[in-house]
Amino acid sequence: MNTKVYRSELTPVSFLERSALIFPHKTAIVYGERRYTYREFAERVYRLASRLRDIGLHKHDRVAFLCPNTPPMLEAHYGIPAAGGILVAINTRLNSQEIGFILQHSGAKYLFVDRELAHLIEPLNLDAIEVIHIDDSDPEKDPYEQFLIQGSPEPVQSWLQDEEETISINYTSGTTGNPKGVMYTYRGGYLNALGEVIEMGMTSSSVYLWSLPMFHCNGWCTTWAVTAVGATHVCLRKPEPGAMWDLFESEGVTHYNGAPTVHIFLVNHPKAHRLERQITATIAGAPPSPTLLAQLKPLNIRPIHVYGLTETYGPYTVCEWQSEWDQLSDEEQARLLARQGQGYVTAERARIVDTEMNDVPRDGVTMGEVLMRGNNVAKGYYGNEEATAKSFEGGWFHSGDIGVWHPDNYIELRDRAKDVIISGGENISTIEVEQVIVQHPAVLECAVVAIPDETWGERPKAFATLKPGKEATEEEIIAFCRERMAHFKCPIAIEFGELPKTSTGKIQKFVLREKGWAGRTKRIN
């Protein structure tokens, strides 16, 4: 029993408890024709939590969810921590092998999988995992609904003792090979969620559309933020732009989040039009171009530009709007807004440092690495102390991103220290792609770099040297890759020829990258 009158452990689960108490009859979740009030939302979460305990869940057991943005995925963000487990939300764009690695590495004991994604687990050996299927096409026969019915609608007693316990493990996209499991704490999730509420300006009258994957940094902690103020979640199985435009109007949407790719599709869709009611859109995952930001204004969509990584619960910095910018041209406003800004109110200030970890001059020119620390930084990588120590060297999280520090204290990304490709908000490891390509019997060696793409921000391009006497076409190698890894990781083009190398035989990737980025001032799109 907690004897400290002045302290209670911070947990996002308390957001739902409060909203169910204050807004019991208010619509909490919209999913097609379905509507759940906050009281119903809470009861479903309690049923999930109690049922998990009934079937043997112990404290800190990992519970994996392979599910799109449907009510069960949202309920998992409360039911699993309420039960005392740790949520492992899996990227729905991964292939079977990648999903298998995450299940094995996390030690997941339970797996909930949606009907559209069930084929991805068919090749896997899941003898040690209890699998619960989700099929919302027929609620009366849905195994997940049957699972909930067997649980109790009453709150379960919390097992939380310390707010720094792990609430979720979010796997990176494997930018240096196998993905790393980033551990979020109850405290971090709670504070980042409040940061989202503040920066997005959400209230109990807000209506949030789920275009951002909930598996991605727990939906940038918006899974918890929307509930914190008693706002409405509008679930959407797929972020199709036409459906989003329809929901903007039919559900009175006030907020949504997404990578630049989502916004590119939106502004170019036939249904795009100026909205009578302004919508706030938070953009991150890759730096948005000033052109894109300028295109949102005529539609009455107010962009908020944020920046972060999986290791920072999603957004860590925000480009706070300055009132004096109101007098500037649309082009200049968009240019200023395209910068990454500074730390959330719940975070510390981001730094740009040189190789000795000294602050670089705030001149908007001198480049260095972006460092962060504090409440919005994860507590480390699950089962990987070596990677944790390396990333947290010197008491700061090393982002691997390169940027400049402006005189007004805002930071701006300029390049990446690693050869990571960010395509549509997803990280792609060039090493991983290269390793697949060289498995082709005709390929001698290859190098993969990012090239600019107007839709996805960046896409992988491969440069390959074929073995003497062997032949292969661009289409053949791309098809070869698509059979062996997630399609978004596959190269969009293959260029054949000799690879530029140093005297020691190291491939000079910067030479290859220059081909695609020639004429651009930034090596980031």
Beta strands, then each sheet from edge to edge (+ up, - down):
strand 1: 27-31
strand 2: 34-37
strand 3: 62-66
strand 4: 86-89
strand 5: 110-114
strand 6: 130-134
strand 7: 166-171
strand 8: 181-185
strand 9: 207-209
strand 10: 232-234
strand 11: 255-258
strand 12: 279-283
strand 13: 301-309
strand 14: 314-318
strand 15: 342-343
strand 16: 351-353
strand 17: 367-372
strand 18: 380-381
strand 19: 397-405
strand 20: 411-416
strand 21: 420-423
strand 22: 426-429
strand 23: 443-453
strand 24: 457-466
strand 25: 493-496
sheet 1: 2+ 1- 10- 9- 11- 12- 13- 14+ 15-
sheet 2: 4+ 3+ 5+ 6+
sheet 3: 7+ 8- 18+
sheet 4: 16+ 17- 19+ 20-
sheet 5: 21+ 22-
sheet 6: 23+ 24- 25-
end
